[in-house]
């Protein structure tokens, strides 16, 4: 498994996760991901409202009509919700959390941890 969405901070985190999937349709998932992290302005304070998410797509030179249609349709809402529920069921409570050999490990850990 590469990544899963853990949109547990309210509607803006869900919209941002959905938007990243919409960007992925244009082969720009990771570029959009990086834009989200660079633009974080606090939880549910408007940093990731739908208008701003659409503006990020413009700034990344994505096809705006396709991106906006995807985001407005809620095409990825069920995927994001399912990922979030699955991770909560697995015991994930925060990010970052890594799963190693079926065991969740929460938090940013030093490199020495792996030794």
TORTI-473331 format. One record per atom (N, C-alpha, C, O, CB): residue in three letters; atom name; x, y, z; residue number from 0. Coordinates in steps of 0.2 Angstrom, whole numbers. Glycine has a CB too. Layout:
<atoms>
> ALA:CA:X:Y:Z:NUM
...
</atoms>
This chain:
<atoms>
> UNK:N:4:-6:0:0
> UNK:CA:0:0:0:0
> UNK:C:4:6:0:0
> UNK:O:9:7:4:0
> UNK:CB:-5:0:6:0
> UNK:N:3:11:-4:1
> UNK:CA:7:17:-5:1
> UNK:C:4:22:0:1
> UNK:O:8:25:4:1
> UNK:CB:7:20:-12:1
> UNK:N:-2:24:-1:2
> UNK:CA:-4:30:4:2
> UNK:C:-12:28:4:2
> UNK:O:-15:25:0:2
> UNK:CB:-3:37:1:2
> UNK:N:-15:31:10:3
> UNK:CA:-22:31:11:3
> UNK:C:-24:38:14:3
> UNK:O:-19:41:17:3
> UNK:CB:-24:25:16:3
> UNK:N:-29:40:12:4
> UNK:CA:-32:47:15:4
> UNK:C:-34:46:22:4
> UNK:O:-38:41:23:4
> UNK:CB:-37:50:10:4
> UNK:N:-32:51:26:5
> UNK:CA:-34:51:33:5
> UNK:C:-37:58:34:5
> UNK:O:-34:62:38:5
> UNK:CB:-28:49:38:5
> UNK:N:-43:59:32:6
> UNK:CA:-46:65:32:6
> UNK:C:-51:66:38:6
> UNK:O:-57:65:38:6
> UNK:CB:-50:67:26:6
> UNK:N:-47:67:44:7
> UNK:CA:-51:67:50:7
> UNK:C:-52:74:54:7
> UNK:O:-54:74:59:7
> UNK:CB:-47:62:55:7
> UNK:N:-50:79:50:8
> UNK:CA:-50:86:53:8
> UNK:C:-56:90:50:8
> UNK:O:-56:96:51:8
> UNK:CB:-44:89:51:8
> UNK:N:-61:87:48:9
> UNK:CA:-67:90:46:9
> UNK:C:-67:91:38:9
> UNK:O:-63:88:34:9
> UNK:CB:-67:97:49:9
> UNK:N:-72:95:36:10
> UNK:CA:-74:95:29:10
> UNK:C:-68:97:24:10
> UNK:O:-67:95:19:10
> UNK:CB:-80:99:27:10
> UNK:N:-64:102:27:11
> UNK:CA:-58:104:22:11
> UNK:C:-53:99:21:11
> UNK:O:-50:99:16:11
> UNK:CB:-55:110:26:11
> UNK:N:-52:95:26:12
> UNK:CA:-47:89:25:12
> UNK:C:-50:84:20:12
> UNK:O:-46:81:16:12
> UNK:CB:-45:86:32:12
> UNK:N:-56:83:20:13
> UNK:CA:-59:78:15:13
> UNK:C:-59:81:8:13
> UNK:O:-57:78:4:13
> UNK:CB:-67:77:17:13
> UNK:N:-61:88:8:14
> UNK:CA:-61:91:1:14
> UNK:C:-53:91:-2:14
> UNK:O:-52:90:-8:14
> UNK:CB:-63:98:1:14
> UNK:N:-48:92:3:15
> UNK:CA:-42:92:0:15
> UNK:C:-39:85:-2:15
> UNK:O:-36:85:-7:15
> UNK:CB:-37:95:6:15
> UNK:N:-42:80:1:16
> UNK:CA:-40:73:-1:16
> UNK:C:-43:72:-7:16
> UNK:O:-40:69:-12:16
> UNK:CB:-42:68:5:16
> UNK:N:-50:74:-8:17
> UNK:CA:-53:73:-14:17
> UNK:C:-50:76:-20:17
> UNK:O:-49:74:-25:17
> UNK:CB:-61:75:-14:17
> UNK:N:-48:83:-19:18
> UNK:CA:-44:87:-24:18
> UNK:C:-38:84:-26:18
> UNK:O:-36:84:-32:18
> UNK:CB:-43:94:-21:18
> UNK:N:-34:80:-21:19
> UNK:CA:-28:77:-23:19
> UNK:C:-29:71:-28:19
> UNK:O:-25:70:-33:19
> UNK:CB:-24:75:-17:19
> UNK:N:-35:68:-27:20
> UNK:CA:-36:63:-32:20
> UNK:C:-38:65:-39:20
> UNK:O:-37:63:-44:20
> UNK:CB:-42:58:-29:20
> UNK:N:-42:71:-38:21
> UNK:CA:-44:74:-45:21
> UNK:C:-38:77:-49:21
> UNK:O:-37:76:-55:21
> UNK:CB:-48:80:-44:21
> UNK:N:-33:79:-45:22
> UNK:CA:-26:81:-48:22
> UNK:C:-23:75:-51:22
> UNK:O:-19:75:-56:22
> UNK:CB:-22:85:-43:22
> UNK:N:-24:69:-47:23
> UNK:CA:-21:63:-50:23
> UNK:C:-23:61:-56:23
> UNK:O:-20:57:-60:23
> UNK:CB:-22:58:-44:23
> UNK:N:-29:63:-58:24
> UNK:CA:-32:61:-64:24
> UNK:C:-28:64:-70:24
> UNK:O:-28:62:-76:24
> UNK:CB:-39:63:-65:24
> UNK:N:-24:70:-68:25
> UNK:CA:-20:73:-73:25
> UNK:C:-13:72:-72:25
> UNK:O:-9:76:-73:25
> UNK:CB:-22:81:-73:25
> UNK:N:-11:67:-68:26
> UNK:CA:-5:65:-67:26
> UNK:C:-1:70:-62:26
> UNK:O:5:71:-63:26
> UNK:CB:-1:63:-73:26
> UNK:N:-5:73:-58:27
> UNK:CA:-2:78:-54:27
> UNK:C:-3:77:-46:27
> UNK:O:-4:82:-43:27
> UNK:CB:-4:85:-56:27
> UNK:N:-4:71:-44:28
> UNK:CA:-6:70:-37:28
> UNK:C:-1:72:-33:28
> UNK:O:-2:76:-28:28
> UNK:CB:-7:62:-36:28
> UNK:N:6:71:-34:29
> UNK:CA:11:73:-29:29
> UNK:C:12:80:-29:29
> UNK:O:14:83:-24:29
> UNK:CB:17:69:-31:29
> UNK:N:12:83:-35:30
> UNK:CA:13:90:-36:30
> UNK:C:7:94:-32:30
> UNK:O:8:99:-28:30
> UNK:CB:13:93:-43:30
> UNK:N:1:91:-32:31
> UNK:CA:-5:94:-29:31
> UNK:C:-4:93:-21:31
> UNK:O:-5:97:-17:31
> UNK:CB:-11:91:-31:31
> UNK:N:-2:87:-19:32
> UNK:CA:0:85:-12:32
> UNK:C:5:90:-9:32
> UNK:O:4:93:-4:32
> UNK:CB:3:78:-12:32
> UNK:N:10:92:-13:33
> UNK:CA:15:96:-11:33
> UNK:C:12:103:-10:33
> UNK:O:14:107:-5:33
> UNK:CB:21:96:-15:33
> UNK:N:8:105:-14:34
> UNK:CA:5:112:-14:34
> UNK:C:0:112:-8:34
> UNK:O:0:117:-4:34
> UNK:CB:1:113:-20:34
> UNK:N:-3:107:-6:35
> UNK:CA:-7:107:0:35
> UNK:C:-3:108:6:35
> UNK:O:-5:112:10:35
> UNK:CB:-11:100:0:35
> UNK:N:2:104:7:36
> UNK:CA:6:105:13:36
> UNK:C:10:112:13:36
> UNK:O:11:114:19:36
> UNK:CB:12:99:13:36
> UNK:N:12:114:7:37
> UNK:CA:15:121:8:37
> UNK:C:10:127:9:37
> UNK:O:11:132:11:37
> UNK:CB:18:123:1:37
> UNK:N:3:125:8:38
> UNK:CA:-2:130:9:38
> UNK:C:-6:129:15:38
> UNK:O:-11:133:16:38
> UNK:CB:-7:130:3:38
> UNK:N:-5:125:19:39
> UNK:CA:-9:123:25:39
> UNK:C:-9:130:30:39
> UNK:O:-4:132:31:39
> UNK:CB:-6:117:29:39
> UNK:N:-15:131:32:40
> UNK:CA:-15:137:36:40
> UNK:C:-19:136:42:40
> UNK:O:-22:141:45:40
> UNK:CB:-19:143:32:40
> UNK:N:-20:130:44:41
> UNK:CA:-24:129:50:41
> UNK:C:-30:124:49:41
> UNK:O:-32:124:43:41
> UNK:CB:-26:135:54:41
> UNK:N:-32:121:54:42
> UNK:CA:-38:117:52:42
> UNK:C:-44:120:52:42
> UNK:O:-46:124:56:42
> UNK:CB:-38:112:58:42
> UNK:N:-48:119:46:43
> UNK:CA:-54:122:45:43
> UNK:C:-55:129:46:43
> UNK:O:-60:132:49:43
> UNK:CB:-60:118:49:43
> UNK:N:-50:133:43:44
> UNK:CA:-50:140:43:44
> UNK:C:-50:143:36:44
> UNK:O:-49:149:35:44
> UNK:CB:-43:142:47:44
> UNK:N:-52:139:31:45
> UNK:CA:-53:142:25:45
> UNK:C:-47:140:20:45
> UNK:O:-48:142:14:45
> UNK:CB:-54:149:25:45
> UNK:N:-41:138:23:46
> UNK:CA:-36:137:18:46
> UNK:C:-37:132:13:46
> UNK:O:-34:132:7:46
> UNK:CB:-30:134:22:46
> UNK:N:-42:127:14:47
> UNK:CA:-43:122:9:47
> UNK:C:-51:122:8:47
> UNK:O:-54:116:7:47
> UNK:CB:-41:115:12:47
> UNK:N:-54:128:7:48
> UNK:CA:-61:128:5:48
> UNK:C:-60:126:-3:48
> UNK:O:-55:127:-6:48
> UNK:CB:-64:135:6:48
> UNK:N:-66:125:-6:49
> UNK:CA:-66:123:-13:49
> UNK:C:-63:128:-17:49
> UNK:O:-60:126:-22:49
> UNK:CB:-73:121:-15:49
> UNK:N:-65:134:-16:50
> UNK:CA:-62:139:-21:50
> UNK:C:-55:139:-21:50
> UNK:O:-51:140:-26:50
> UNK:CB:-65:146:-19:50
> UNK:N:-52:139:-15:51
> UNK:CA:-44:139:-14:51
> UNK:C:-41:132:-17:51
> UNK:O:-36:133:-21:51
> UNK:CB:-42:139:-7:51
> UNK:N:-45:127:-16:52
> UNK:CA:-42:121:-19:52
> UNK:C:-42:121:-27:52
> UNK:O:-38:119:-30:52
> UNK:CB:-46:115:-17:52
> UNK:N:-47:124:-30:53
> UNK:CA:-48:125:-37:53
> UNK:C:-42:130:-39:53
> UNK:O:-39:129:-45:53
> UNK:CB:-55:128:-39:53
> UNK:N:-41:135:-35:54
> UNK:CA:-35:140:-37:54
> UNK:C:-29:136:-37:54
> UNK:O:-24:138:-41:54
> UNK:CB:-35:146:-32:54
> UNK:N:-28:132:-32:55
> UNK:CA:-21:128:-33:55
> UNK:C:-20:124:-39:55
> UNK:O:-15:124:-42:55
> UNK:CB:-21:123:-27:55
> UNK:N:-26:121:-42:56
> UNK:CA:-26:118:-48:56
> UNK:C:-24:123:-54:56
> UNK:O:-20:121:-58:56
> UNK:CB:-33:115:-50:56
> UNK:N:-26:129:-54:57
> UNK:CA:-25:134:-59:57
> UNK:C:-17:135:-58:57
> UNK:O:-14:136:-63:57
> UNK:CB:-29:140:-58:57
> UNK:N:-15:136:-52:58
> UNK:CA:-8:138:-51:58
> UNK:C:-3:132:-53:58
> UNK:O:3:134:-56:58
> UNK:CB:-6:139:-44:58
> UNK:N:-5:126:-53:59
> UNK:CA:-2:120:-55:59
> UNK:C:-3:119:-63:59
> UNK:O:0:114:-66:59
> UNK:CB:-3:114:-51:59
> UNK:N:-7:123:-66:60
> UNK:CA:-8:123:-73:60
> UNK:C:-12:117:-75:60
> UNK:O:-10:114:-80:60
> UNK:CB:-2:123:-77:60
> UNK:N:-16:114:-71:61
> UNK:CA:-20:109:-72:61
> UNK:C:-26:111:-77:61
> UNK:O:-28:117:-77:61
> UNK:CB:-23:105:-66:61
> UNK:N:-30:106:-80:62
> UNK:CA:-36:108:-84:62
> UNK:C:-41:110:-79:62
> UNK:O:-44:105:-75:62
> UNK:CB:-38:102:-88:62
> UNK:N:-43:116:-78:63
> UNK:CA:-47:118:-73:63
> UNK:C:-54:115:-74:63
> UNK:O:-57:114:-69:63
> UNK:CB:-48:126:-73:63
> UNK:N:-57:115:-80:64
> UNK:CA:-64:113:-81:64
> UNK:C:-64:105:-78:64
> UNK:O:-69:103:-75:64
> UNK:CB:-66:113:-88:64
> UNK:N:-59:101:-80:65
> UNK:CA:-59:94:-78:65
> UNK:C:-58:94:-71:65
> UNK:O:-62:90:-67:65
> UNK:CB:-54:90:-82:65
> UNK:N:-54:98:-68:66
> UNK:CA:-52:97:-61:66
> UNK:C:-59:100:-57:66
> UNK:O:-61:96:-52:66
> UNK:CB:-46:102:-59:66
> UNK:N:-61:105:-59:67
> UNK:CA:-67:108:-55:67
> UNK:C:-73:103:-56:67
> UNK:O:-77:102:-51:67
> UNK:CB:-69:115:-58:67
> UNK:N:-74:100:-61:68
> UNK:CA:-80:96:-62:68
> UNK:C:-79:90:-58:68
> UNK:O:-84:87:-55:68
> UNK:CB:-80:93:-69:68
> UNK:N:-73:87:-57:69
> UNK:CA:-71:81:-53:69
> UNK:C:-72:83:-46:69
> UNK:O:-76:79:-42:69
> UNK:CB:-64:79:-54:69
> UNK:N:-70:89:-43:70
> UNK:CA:-71:91:-36:70
> UNK:C:-78:92:-35:70
> UNK:O:-80:90:-29:70
> UNK:CB:-66:97:-35:70
> UNK:N:-81:96:-39:71
> UNK:CA:-88:97:-38:71
> UNK:C:-93:91:-38:71
> UNK:O:-98:91:-34:71
> UNK:CB:-91:102:-43:71
> UNK:N:-91:86:-41:72
> UNK:CA:-95:80:-42:72
> UNK:C:-95:76:-36:72
> UNK:O:-99:72:-34:72
> UNK:CB:-93:76:-48:72
> UNK:N:-90:76:-32:73
> UNK:CA:-89:72:-26:73
> UNK:C:-87:65:-28:73
> UNK:O:-88:60:-24:73
> UNK:CB:-95:72:-22:73
> UNK:N:-84:65:-34:74
> UNK:CA:-82:58:-36:74
> UNK:C:-78:54:-32:74
> UNK:O:-78:48:-31:74
> UNK:CB:-78:59:-43:74
> UNK:N:-73:57:-28:75
> UNK:CA:-69:53:-23:75
> UNK:C:-71:54:-16:75
> UNK:O:-67:51:-12:75
> UNK:CB:-62:56:-24:75
> UNK:N:-77:56:-14:76
> UNK:CA:-79:57:-7:76
> UNK:C:-79:50:-4:76
> UNK:O:-77:49:2:76
> UNK:CB:-86:60:-7:76
> UNK:N:-82:45:-7:77
> UNK:CA:-83:38:-4:77
> UNK:C:-76:35:-3:77
> UNK:O:-75:32:2:77
> UNK:CB:-87:34:-9:77
> UNK:N:-71:36:-8:78
> UNK:CA:-65:33:-7:78
> UNK:C:-61:36:-1:78
> UNK:O:-58:33:3:78
> UNK:CB:-60:35:-13:78
> UNK:N:-62:43:0:79
> UNK:CA:-58:47:5:79
> UNK:C:-62:44:12:79
> UNK:O:-58:43:17:79
> UNK:CB:-59:54:5:79
> UNK:N:-68:44:12:80
> UNK:CA:-72:42:18:80
> UNK:C:-70:35:20:80
> UNK:O:-69:33:26:80
> UNK:CB:-79:42:17:80
> UNK:N:-70:30:15:81
> UNK:CA:-68:23:16:81
> UNK:C:-61:23:19:81
> UNK:O:-60:19:24:81
> UNK:CB:-69:19:10:81
> UNK:N:-56:26:16:82
> UNK:CA:-49:26:19:82
> UNK:C:-49:28:26:82
> UNK:O:-46:25:30:82
> UNK:CB:-45:31:14:82
> UNK:N:-52:34:27:83
> UNK:CA:-52:36:34:83
> UNK:C:-55:31:39:83
> UNK:O:-52:30:44:83
> UNK:CB:-56:43:34:83
> UNK:N:-61:28:38:84
> UNK:CA:-64:24:42:84
> UNK:C:-59:18:43:84
> UNK:O:-58:15:48:84
> UNK:CB:-71:21:39:84
> UNK:N:-56:15:37:85
> UNK:CA:-52:9:38:85
> UNK:C:-46:11:42:85
> UNK:O:-44:7:46:85
> UNK:CB:-49:7:31:85
> UNK:N:-43:17:42:86
> UNK:CA:-37:18:46:86
> UNK:C:-39:19:53:86
> UNK:O:-35:17:58:86
> UNK:CB:-34:25:43:86
> UNK:N:-45:22:54:87
> UNK:CA:-47:23:61:87
> UNK:C:-49:16:64:87
> UNK:O:-47:15:70:87
> UNK:CB:-54:27:62:87
> UNK:N:-51:11:60:88
> UNK:CA:-53:5:63:88
> UNK:C:-46:1:64:88
> UNK:O:-46:-3:69:88
> UNK:CB:-57:1:57:88
> UNK:N:-41:2:60:89
> UNK:CA:-35:-1:61:89
> UNK:C:-31:2:68:89
> UNK:O:-26:-1:70:89
> UNK:CB:-30:0:55:89
> UNK:N:-34:8:70:90
> UNK:CA:-31:11:76:90
> UNK:C:-27:17:75:90
> UNK:O:-23:20:79:90
> UNK:CB:-26:6:79:90
> UNK:N:-26:19:69:91
> UNK:CA:-23:25:67:91
> UNK:C:-27:31:70:91
> UNK:O:-33:32:69:91
> UNK:CB:-22:26:59:91
> UNK:N:-23:36:74:92
> UNK:CA:-26:41:77:92
> UNK:C:-23:48:75:92
> UNK:O:-25:53:77:92
> UNK:CB:-26:41:84:92
> UNK:N:-17:48:72:93
> UNK:CA:-14:54:70:93
> UNK:C:-9:53:64:93
> UNK:O:-8:47:62:93
> UNK:CB:-9:56:76:93
> UNK:N:-6:58:61:94
> UNK:CA:-2:58:56:94
> UNK:C:5:61:58:94
> UNK:O:5:65:62:94
> UNK:CB:-4:61:49:94
> UNK:N:11:58:56:95
> UNK:CA:11:53:52:95
> UNK:C:10:46:56:95
> UNK:O:12:46:62:95
> UNK:CB:18:53:48:95
> UNK:N:8:41:53:96
> UNK:CA:8:34:55:96
> UNK:C:10:30:50:96
> UNK:O:8:30:44:96
> UNK:CB:0:32:58:96
> UNK:N:14:25:51:97
> UNK:CA:17:20:47:97
> UNK:C:15:14:49:97
> UNK:O:14:12:55:97
> UNK:CB:25:21:46:97
> UNK:N:14:9:44:98
> UNK:CA:12:2:46:98
> UNK:C:18:-2:44:98
> UNK:O:20:-2:38:98
> UNK:CB:6:0:42:98
> UNK:N:21:-5:48:99
> UNK:CA:27:-10:47:99
> UNK:C:25:-17:50:99
> UNK:O:24:-18:56:99
> UNK:CB:33:-7:51:99
> UNK:N:25:-21:45:100
> UNK:CA:24:-28:47:100
> UNK:C:17:-29:51:100
> UNK:O:16:-32:55:100
> UNK:CB:29:-31:51:100
> UNK:N:12:-25:48:101
> UNK:CA:5:-25:51:101
> UNK:C:4:-21:57:101
> UNK:O:-1:-22:60:101
> UNK:CB:3:-32:52:101
> UNK:N:10:-18:60:102
> UNK:CA:9:-14:66:102
> UNK:C:10:-7:65:102
> UNK:O:14:-4:62:102
> UNK:CB:15:-16:71:102
> UNK:N:5:-3:67:103
> UNK:CA:5:4:66:103
> UNK:C:10:8:71:103
> UNK:O:11:6:77:103
> UNK:CB:-2:8:67:103
> UNK:N:14:12:68:104
> UNK:CA:19:16:72:104
> UNK:C:18:23:71:104
> UNK:O:18:26:65:104
> UNK:CB:26:14:70:104
> UNK:N:16:27:76:105
> UNK:CA:13:34:75:105
> UNK:C:19:38:77:105
> UNK:O:23:37:81:105
> UNK:CB:8:35:80:105
> UNK:N:19:44:73:106
> UNK:CA:24:49:75:106
> UNK:C:30:49:70:106
> UNK:O:31:44:67:106
> UNK:CB:26:49:82:106
> UNK:N:33:55:70:107
> UNK:CA:39:55:66:107
> UNK:C:44:53:71:107
> UNK:O:45:55:76:107
> UNK:CB:41:63:64:107
> UNK:N:48:48:68:108
> UNK:CA:53:44:72:108
> UNK:C:60:45:69:108
> UNK:O:61:46:63:108
> UNK:CB:52:37:73:108
> UNK:N:65:45:74:109
> UNK:CA:72:46:71:109
> UNK:C:74:40:67:109
> UNK:O:71:35:68:109
> UNK:CB:77:47:77:109
> UNK:N:79:41:63:110
> UNK:CA:82:36:59:110
> UNK:C:84:30:63:110
> UNK:O:84:24:61:110
> UNK:CB:87:38:54:110
> UNK:N:87:31:69:111
> UNK:CA:89:26:73:111
> UNK:C:84:21:75:111
> UNK:O:86:15:77:111
> UNK:CB:93:29:79:111
> UNK:N:78:23:75:112
> UNK:CA:72:19:77:112
> UNK:C:72:12:73:112
> UNK:O:71:7:75:112
> UNK:CB:65:22:76:112
> UNK:N:74:13:66:113
> UNK:CA:74:7:62:113
> UNK:C:80:2:63:113
> UNK:O:79:-4:60:113
> UNK:CB:74:9:55:113
> UNK:N:84:4:67:114
> UNK:CA:90:-1:68:114
> UNK:C:89:-6:73:114
> UNK:O:93:-10:74:114
> UNK:CB:96:3:70:114
</atoms>
